[in-house]
Amino acid sequence: MNLRLTLGGLCTLLFMMTAGAARAQQAQPRPNILILLCDDLGHGDLGCYGNRTIKTPNLDQFAAEGLRLTACYSASPVCSPSRAGLITGRSPTRLGIHDWIPERAGIFLRPGETTIAQVLKRAGYRTCHLGKWHLNSRADGSETTPGDAGFDSWMYTQNNAWPSHVNPANFVRQNRPVGELQGASSAILADEAIRWLEQKSDRPFFLNVWFHESHEPVAALAQYLGLYPGETNLDRKHYRGDVSQMDEAVGRILRYLDAHGLRQNTFVFFTSDNGPETLNRYRGANRSYGSPGPLRGMKLHITEAGYRVPGIVRWPGHTTPGATSDTPVCSLDLLPTTCALAGVDPPHDRPLDGANFLPLLENQPIKRPHPLYWEYSRAISKPWVISLREGPWKLLATARLERFQLYHVSDDPAETHNLAAEQPDRVQAMAAIARKLHAEMAADAARSGNPAP
């Protein structure tokens, strides 16, 4: 009798403790989420990634406060596909977005896709997009706008800030042209971000800030040019100043979070859409001076520098200040990761190519649906237009997946030692995975509604 009472009492106590823990967990506020995306910022452009010339004190401090990812990847080595992958968690090849979207091309993020903003909005988050979009070819509202993609508030440009990053005149706010604005594009976005954050709400927020810097045509304000008095090449000075003015805009947003008690419960992810510019395509403004660091190639290449980019995460209490990680993380991972942050399930009605990377913050492995995969048929690195990363290994392949190179990129990030002849079994195993993914994604692309490349 006493034993039954004791066991019964113990069961009751355990039930009460479990229920209490569940209520406490539910009572924890869901984190705010801030994504900061740069345009064409190279892996070697920040001080915290080894640059000894460009002044980026705010991002260097941010890295010292959070987790710096040394194997962070974008979803593509070029703009529009990279952004499409980031916001949907799906390879841009599946979406039929194979390259940057020219104006009036009729290519856009199709309404049937599910975005981070849509998932978080349904979960009770308020949502805002600021900056470059480049997921439509028209800014007249006839193709998917940030509003159609789940953002309550938005101010965007279809592609680049024009005529440059200083005094841009092509922003659209809630489908209405804004006209010429004064100042640096990044500072304008910081102003808008702070104004939006000042709209008090009990709901958590998702703020998506996509800077134009450091994409051509590059231009910096005089105060940032003045940071480089010894630089005699004006174009190079503008590039360096451009990165520094973006750094200051990031610092202003982060300082606002700190000053208003939002630091502790805000998950912040900073990255770039692809590697540094390759070509001098803008007459009279050839300022392509981004750095790939020690990596091979640049933007538009399927080698490492095309899509291996800076990546910094800060979430106080979860990230260790000053830590680094060489575990591969990709912008494709942001949708499943933000779902985990919000406590909701990711979409189950379509293949996702990213994975929740929160286990990394607890030194646990990331459970991927398949190895990281990239495809860019117009890559300057031809014949290499397909790549696959599995663990420390990286496979490069031709368009028909008939020829291969193999690199151990953990030890050889510059891809200098082709090990394909020494590892034929590994090459064939990885090639089989790449062939399967290539076929699946080609079939999805054909159903996407976007015209074939």
N, C-alpha and C positions, 0 to 999 in steps of 0.2 A: 504494500500500500504506500509506504513512504517512498519507495523507489519509483512507483508510478507518478506520485506527486512531484518528486524531484525532476523526473524526466519531462513531465508535463510543464512544470515551471520553466525548465531550461528551454524547451521548445518555444514557449510563449515569449521568453526573454529574447531568444534568437530572432523570432519573428519581429518583435518590436524594434530590435536593433537594426535589422535589415530594412524594415519599413522606414525607420528614421533616417538611415543612410540614404535611401532612395529619395526621400523628401528633401534632404539636404543637397543631394546632387541636382535635383530638379530646381532647387532654389538658386543654384549658382547661375549668375547671369551669363548668357551666351556672349562670346567675345564679339566685339566689333571687328570688322575686317577691312583692311586698307591694302590695295594693290597699287604699287607705283611701277610703271613701265616706261623705260626709255626707248628711244628709237635709234638703232644703229650704234649703240654704245658698245665698244669692244671689251673683250675680256681683260685687256691690259690698260684700260683708260682710267681706272680709279687708283688712288693712293693705296687703299687697302688691298688692291690686287697687284701691287708692285710698281705702279707708275710713280716716277720720281720727279715729274715736271708739272702735271696738271694738278691743281689745288682743289681737293674735294674734302674739306674738313668735316662737313656734316655727315657725309656718307661714311667716312672713315670712323667717326665717332659712333655712328649707327652700327657699323660692323663690330666695333669694340663692345657694344651693348648687347649684341645678338649673336646669331650663328651665321658664319660666312661659309657659303657652299663653294667648293672649289671645282665641282663637277656639275654645275647647273647648266641646263640646256633649255633652249627655246624649242617650240614645236616645229620650226622650219628655219632655213637660212635666209628667208625673205619675209617681208612685212605682213601682207594680208593673210597668208596661210598661218603664220605664227600667231597672229591675233585670234584667228578663228579657232585654232587649236587650244589656245589659252582659255577662251571663254566658254568652250563646249566640252573640254576634256577628251576630244576626239581628234584623231589625225586629220589634218586639213585635206589630205588626199581623199578621205571618205566623203568630205563635204563638197568635193568638186571645186575647191579653191586651191589651185595649183601654183599660182604665182601672184605678184602684186596686181591689184585691180586697177586697170586704167579707167579714167573718167568715162562714163557712159558706155561701159563695156557690157552691161547687163549681167554682171556676175555679182552676187551678194550672198550674205549669210541667209540661208533659206528659213522661212518662218517655222518650219517643222523641227528645227534644232532646239535643244534645251540648253539654256545658258546658266552660268553662275547666278546672274542677277534674277532670273526667273525662279530658280530654286530657292534662293534666299528670300525673295519677296514673298513667296508662298509661305515661308517659314516665319514671316513676321518682321523681316528686316526692311528698313527703308534704304533705298538704293539710289546711287548717283554716279553718272559717268561724265568725266571731264577730259577733253583733249582729243587727240587724233583717234579716228574710228577705223577707216579704211576697210570696212566690212560691207560697203556698198559702193556703187559706181556713180550714184547720183545723191545729192544732198537735198533734194526737193520733196522728200517724204514718200516717194514712189517705191523705194526699196528699203530694206530693213534699217531702221534707225536705232539708236540706243533705246529709245522709248519702246519700240517694238520688241526689243530684246530683254525687257524686264526692268529698265531703269525708270524710276519715278521722275528724276530730274536729270537733265543732260545739257551740255554745251559742247559741241564737237566741230571738227573739220572733217570733210570727207577723206582727205589725204593730208598733205603737208600744210604747215602754216605758210600763208602766202601774203605778201611777196617774200617774206623770210620770217625768222623767229623774232624780229623786232617790229613792233606795230603791225601785227597781222590783221587782215581785213576779211577773212573768209570763215569766221566762226558762225555757227548756227546754234541758237538756243531754243529748245522746244519747237523745232521746225521753222523758226523765224531767223533770217539773217541778222547778225548783230551789227555789222559795219566795222569800220576800222577801230581797233583798240590800241591803246598806248602802252608801251613797255614791252618787256620780253615775254614771249609766249609762256614760258614756265612760270613766271611771276604772275601772269594773268590767271593761270590755272590754280596757283596757290591761293590767290585772292578768292577765286570762286569756291575752292574747297573749304576755306575758312568760313566764308559766308554761309555755305550750306551746313557746315558743322554747327554754326551758331544757332541754327533752327532747333531749339531744344525739343527733345522727344524722349519718352521712356523706352522706345524701341531701339534695338541694336542697329548699327548701320553697316552698309557695305559701300565703300567709296572706292571708285576705280579711276585712277588718274593716269592717263597715258600721255606723257610729255612728247613734244615734237623733237626736242634736242636728243641726239646730235645729228639728225638727218639733214642732208643738204636741202635747200640752200641755207647754210649755216650763217648766223649773224649773232654777235654778242654786243651788249651795251658797253659803253666806255668804261664804266666802273670795273667790269670784269676783264676787259682788255688790259686795264691798268695793272692787273695782277701779274702780267708777263712783260715787264719793261725791257727785258733783254732780248726778246724775240723779234727779229728783224723781218721774218716772213709774215706778212699781214694775214694771209690766209690761215697759216698755222696758228697764229695768235687768236684769230676768230674762233677756230675750233676749240682751243683750250679754254678761252673765255666762255664759249657756249656750254661746255661741260660744267664749268664753275658756276654759271648762272642757274643751271638746272640743280646743281648741288645745293645752292642757297634756297631754292624753292622747296626742295625736299626738307631742308632744315626748318623752314618756316612752318610747314605742315606738322612736322614732328614736335616742334616747340609748342604749337597750339595744343596738341594732344597732352603734352606734359603739363602745361599751365592750367588745363581744365579738367584734370583728374581722369583723363582717358588713356593714359599710358599703360597702366597695369592690365587693363582688360581689352586691349586692342592688339590683334594679330596683324603684323605688317610684313608684307613681302615686296622686296625691291628686285627688279631684274631688267633685262633688255629684250627686245623682240628678235634680235639676231645680232650677228657680229658686225664689225665696222665696215663702212662703205668701201667698195672695191673700185668703182669707176668714177671718173670726173664727168658727170652727166649734166651739170648745170652751168651754162655759159656765163662767164664772168663771176662765178662763185665756186671755183674748184677748191673746196676746202676739206677734202677727204683725208684727214690726218688721224683717224682712229687707230688704235693699237690692238692687234690680236694677242699681245703678250707673247708667250712662248709657243703659241699654237700654229698649226698649219692652215694656210688659206685666210679668207676673210668672208664677208657677206657674199652670198650667192654661191659659195662653195659647199660641198657636202662633206668636206673634211672638218676637223674639230672647230676651227675658228669661225665657221659659218653659223654655228648655233650653240657653241659653248660660251656662255655669257656670265657676267656677274650675277650673283644670287645671294641675297641677305634676308634673313628671317629674324624678326624680334617679336617675342611674346613673353613678357616678364613672368617668371615663375615656371616657365616651360623650356625656354632656351637659356643656355649657359653663356653669360657674357664672355665675349672674346673667343668662343669656341669655333672650330672649323670642322668641316666634314667633307670627305672625298666620295661619299656615296652619291651616285647619280640621282639627281632630282630634275624634273622637267616641268615646264609651264603647263603641260598636259595634266599634271597632277593637281592643279589648283581647284578644278571643279570637285573631284572626290574629296580633297582635303577640306575645302570650305563646307562641304556637306557634313563632314565629320565634326567640324567646329560648331556648326549650327545644330547638330544632333538630329539630322534628317538623312534619309536614305538617298543615295545618288540614283539617277534614272536607271531603271532595269529593262527598259524597252528597246535598248540599242547598245551596241558595243561601245564601251569606253576604253580608251587607250592609255589613260593616266591612272594613277593610284594614289590613295591617301598616304601622304608622307609623314603624318604625325607620329607614327611609331619611331621614326628616326630621332625625334626629340627625346625619346626614352632609350636610345641606343638599341632599338629593335629593328629587324629587317623590314623593308618595304615589300609588301606582297603585290607584285605586278601581274596583270593579266597576261602579259607577254613582254619580251624584251623591247626596249625603246627602238623605234623604227622611224627613219626619215626617207623621204623621196622628193627629189627635185629635178625634173627632167631637163631644165634649162641651166643646170649648174655649170659654172665656169670651170669646175674641177673635172669636166668630162675627160675620160669616159665614165668616171665614178659619179653616179647620180642617185644611188641608193645606199643607205647605211643602216647597220643594226648594232646596238650595244647590248651585250649580255655580260653582266658582272664587269670584270676589268677588260673584257675583250671587245674589240670594234671591228666589224666586217664592212668593207667597201665593196660595192658591186656595180657592174654595168647595167644598162637598162633592161637587158634580157636575162640578167642574172646568170651569165655564162662565165664571166671572169671576175676574180676576187683579189682583194688584198686583206690582210689580217694584221691587226696591231693590238698590243697589250697597252692600252692607253692610260692605265693607272701608272705604269712605269715609263711610258713613252708618249706623253700627251702631244708631242710634236709630230707623231706618226712618221718616224724616220726609219724604223726597222720593220719591214714587211715580213711577217712570220708565216705567210700562207704555205710556203713549201715545206716548212718544218711542222706544220700542224694541219695536215690534210683532213683528218677526221673532224676536227673542230670546224674547219671551213665548211665541210659538207653539212654538218649538223646545223650550223647557223644559216647556211644558204637555204636549207629546207624550210626553216622558220620564215626567212625573208620571202621566199616564194609563196608561201601560204598567205602571209600578210599582204603581199603585193596583189594577189588575186582577189582576196576579200575586199580590199580597199578600192580596187578598180571597179568591182561590181557595185559597191556602194556609190562611188562617184558617178557611175552611169545612171543611177537612180536619183541623184541629188537635185536635178533640175537645172544645174549650172551647165553652160555649154562646155563641150570637151576642149582641152587645150589644143 
